[in-house]
Amino acid sequence: MASDSCGLEQLVAPYAVDEGVETRLSLGQGWLRRWTTAWRFDGEEVIWALRDLESVPLFRSQLVRRFGWGTRQRHRPGLQFMVSTGRHHGFESLEEQRLLLALDFLRVREVLPQPFRLSFEHSEGRAEHIPDFLVVMADGGRWVLDVRPRALVGDADELKFAATGELTTACGWRYAVVTGWRPHVWSVLDALSAQRRPVDDPLGLQVELLAAAKEPVAFGDLVQATRLPVVARAHALHLIWHGRLAIELAEPLSDATLVSAGARRDA
């Protein structure tokens, strides 16, 4: 799992909706017309059928449901700054905040929280679901994401997740339910994120680090190869976050971690 070239699907723990749940969805003739999505523009909701979603001006849309703050609520909402977008983005839980940090690491183009309300048909009637995020990746691909700890996923949630999966398949988008992270991913990203913002390098330590990483080298030896190893540690983390150096994300970050030239070495 190379840090400079991994994708979202490699970072999150695998999760799949039970196949039996999908049989409860009403996917007969004309379902792309009957299933609808509600988007908000200038404070007003506008309805689009699934068959017409390509015409939605995504970047002009607003939250279809606003976040709430209260003294007795059990979840923790807030705002997370993302270097890749240059803005703050809302989240409703610590799990969602972690996802935003991971998306920032992947250098996404845009993140839209609470983007739309899906209204879909199933064997017992009709239901609605508001996904947590709609994400435009660096390559232009679109992901719809829901965040829910695995232990909290119930039968009603699985039905909504299955319906959202059908929506994204019909649109050519991708969908994931983030229930957790692969081993060591979150701890490594958390450590790297300390140096994700722009940093000044008046001593030219980044040039020294890039030169020392022409061949794979242990992190401890890499920083020792510079004039100021203590300062170089911060710059090394910054270069790894931005893909100019690369490490293996599936292992703990330590002085023994191998560091190599990243795909964005000359960025």
DRENLO-632432 format. One record per residue (C-alpha): y, x, z. Coordinates in steps of 0.001 Angstrom, whole numbers. Each point is the difference from the previous one (the first is absolute). Last residue first. Layout:
BEGIN
PT    north     east       up
PT        Y        X        Z
...
***
This chain:
BEGIN
PT    north     east       up
PT    18532     6156    -7629
PT    -1738     3209    -1085
PT    -3072     -372     2212
PT     -368    -3743     -642
PT    -3788      163     -443
PT     -248     2056     3175
PT     -794     3679      473
PT    -2611      531     2712
PT     -283     -369     3748
PT    -3270      341     1916
PT       94    -1400     3539
PT     -877     2696     2575
PT     3427     -174     1672
PT     -679    -3681      609
PT      178    -3380    -1730
PT    -3148    -2041      587
PT    -2175     -576    -3096
PT     -150    -2845    -2524
PT     3536      781    -1189
PT     -984     3245    -1730
PT     3166     2041     -591
PT     2583      400    -2758
PT     3330     1773     -473
PT     2785    -1307    -2242
PT    -1178    -3527      684
PT     3055    -1277     1889
PT    -1784     -292     3349
PT    -1589     3429     -484
PT     3384     1624     -715
PT     1539    -1555     3123
PT    -2932     1102     2152
PT      423     3553    -1315
PT     3746     -140      713
PT     -631     -907     3630
PT    -2542     2795      388
PT     2375     2483    -1684
PT     2356     -169     2985
PT    -2673     1402     2329
PT    -1300     2443    -2632
PT     3395     1641     -639
PT     -343     2784    -2614
PT    -2867    -1752    -1793
PT    -3683      953     -258
PT     -598    -1341     3497
PT      695    -3493    -1343
PT    -2861      265    -2483
PT    -2371     1719     2441
PT      235    -2943     2395
PT     -433    -2553    -2807
PT    -3103     1769    -1309
PT      315     1197    -3586
PT    -1011    -1353    -3400
PT     1400     2280    -2758
PT     3574     -188    -1324
PT      908    -1152     3510
PT     1982     3102     1030
PT     2506     -512    -2834
PT      568    -3627      994
PT      552     1007     3618
PT     2442     2764     -922
PT     2021    -2361    -2200
PT       43    -2522     2841
PT     1300     2666     2365
PT     3156      541    -2048
PT     2165      719     3045
PT     2561    -2738     -750
PT    -2767    -2644     -154
PT     1633    -3350      724
PT    -2292    -2949      679
PT     -358    -3401    -1704
PT    -2042    -2492     2059
PT    -3793      212      171
PT     -202     2596     2796
PT    -1312    -2106     2894
PT    -2040    -1947    -2551
PT    -2530     2826     -245
PT    -1321     -560     3519
PT     -305    -3775     -450
PT    -1660      520    -3380
PT    -2606     2274     1619
PT     -718    -2420     2880
PT     -231    -2943    -2432
PT    -2425     1611    -2398
PT    -2313     1521     2628
PT    -2901    -2366     -773
PT      746    -2707    -2623
PT     2605    -2518     1015
PT      -21    -3553     1335
PT     -145    -3678     -935
PT     2198      276    -3081
PT     -930    -2880    -2284
PT      412     1188    -3560
PT     1081    -1479    -3306
PT      689     1338    -3477
PT     2043    -1536    -2813
PT    -1230    -1127    -3422
PT     1460    -3456      569
PT    -3319    -1895      108
PT    -1522     2672     2238
PT     3006     -185     2312
PT     -297    -3746      391
PT    -3780       97      533
PT      467     2562     2777
PT     2617    -2220     1600
PT    -2529    -2836       84
PT    -2640     2247     1592
PT     2507     1156     2628
PT      910    -3601      806
PT    -3667     -940      411
PT     -607     3109     2103
PT     2910     -889     2268
PT    -1348    -3492      629
PT    -3386     1460      967
PT     1554     2462     2457
PT     1285     3587     -244
PT     1195     1103     3458
PT    -2678     2662      626
PT      759     1594    -3368
PT     3638      624      879
PT     2143    -1908    -2537
PT     2402     1270    -2636
PT      249    -1732    -3361
PT     1019     1816    -3156
PT      878     -985    -3567
PT       39     3050    -2246
PT     1929      544    -3206
PT     -333     2923    -2399
PT     3239     1567    -1220
PT    -1255     3596      229
PT     1935      619     3219
PT    -1455    -3143     1569
PT     1680    -3408      141
PT    -1034    -1640     3260
PT     -228    -3674      987
PT     -375     -299     3753
PT    -1250    -2255     2816
PT    -1561    -2726    -2110
PT     1194    -3587      652
PT    -2894    -2474     -134
PT     -284    -3701     -657
PT    -2833    -2532        0
PT    -1327    -2920    -2051
PT    -3057    -2221      387
PT    -3409      604     1562
PT    -1645     1569    -3078
PT     2970     2244     -709
PT     3365     -259    -1713
PT     2853     2502      201
PT     3655      244     1037
PT     1191     3619      163
PT     3287      666     1783
PT     1923     3010    -1241
PT     1322     3467      900
PT     -438      215     3791
PT     1007     3690     -205
PT     1032     1488    -3369
PT     -614     3748     -360
PT     1352     1961    -2962
PT     -519     3265    -1891
PT    -2846     1465     2053
PT     -102     3652     1032
PT    -3607       58     1292
PT     1256     1342     3340
PT     2416    -2941      175
PT    -2962    -2323     -487
PT    -1715     1657     2968
PT     3114     -514     2139
PT      199    -3643    -1069
PT    -3673     -451      944
PT      633     1412     3457
PT     2855    -2467      511
PT    -2321    -2833    -1023
PT    -2483     1026     2702
PT     2845      250     2525
PT      798    -3637     -706
PT     2467    -2238    -1857
PT     1528     2433    -2490
PT     3354       97    -1758
PT     1096     2672    -2462
PT     2859     2466      414
PT     1324     1685    -3108
PT      -91     3264    -1991
PT    -2975    -1214    -2048
PT    -2210     3114      273
PT     1549     1096     3300
PT    -1086    -3226     1685
PT     1782    -1222     3145
PT    -2078    -2421     2075
PT     1577    -3123     1509
PT    -1425    -2022     2870
PT    -2552    -2544     1126
PT    -2281      463     3037
PT    -2635    -2664      631
PT     -518    -1885     3253
PT     3187    -2056      -68
PT     1630     -610     3350
PT     3511     1413     -520
PT      323    -1255    -3572
PT      585     1444    -3466
PT     -896    -1865    -3188
PT     -487     1348    -3503
PT     1139    -2084    -2937
PT    -2336    -1944    -2256
PT      375       25    -3794
PT     1667     3391      284
PT     2339      441    -2952
PT     -571      415    -3732
PT     2230     1928    -2410
PT    -2446     2884     -439
PT    -2858    -2322     -865
PT     1610    -1781    -2943
PT    -2986    -2390     -512
PT     -930     -300    -3699
PT    -3402     1656      394
PT     -871    -2670     2566
PT     -279    -2751    -2632
PT    -3766     -713      108
PT      144       24     3780
PT     2389    -2944        0
PT     3523      858     1100
PT     2067    -1921     2554
PT     3576      924      953
PT     1232      -36     3588
PT     3731      211      655
PT     1876     2506     2179
PT     1381     1985    -2915
PT    -3529      364    -1410
PT    -3148     -795     1982
PT    -3494      -66    -1500
PT    -2657    -2728      183
PT    -3363      611    -1651
PT    -2215    -2589    -1673
PT    -3658     -829     -603
PT     -262    -3039    -2278
PT      891     1820    -3227
PT    -2313     2969      512
PT    -2649    -2487     1144
PT      -30    -1736    -3385
PT    -3782     -183     -349
PT    -1789      664     3263
PT      799     2635     2587
PT      -42    -2139     3139
PT     -780     2533     2733
PT    -2988     -580     2299
PT    -2235     2250    -2121
PT     2290     2934      862
PT    -1022     -183     3666
PT    -3656      671     -785
PT      836     3468    -1318
PT     1263     1137     3408
PT     3442     1574     -375
PT      -97     3771     -399
PT     1426     2750     2170
PT       18     3766     -459
PT     2090     1999     2504
PT     3363      879    -1521
PT      899     3433    -1348
PT    -2088      228    -3165
PT     1072    -3427    -1280
PT     3636     1005      486
PT     -287     2895    -2420
PT     -571     3713      462
PT     1665     2642    -2189
PT     2047     2328     2225
PT    -1967     -583     3213
PT    -3365      811    -1570
PT    -2725    -2319     1260
***
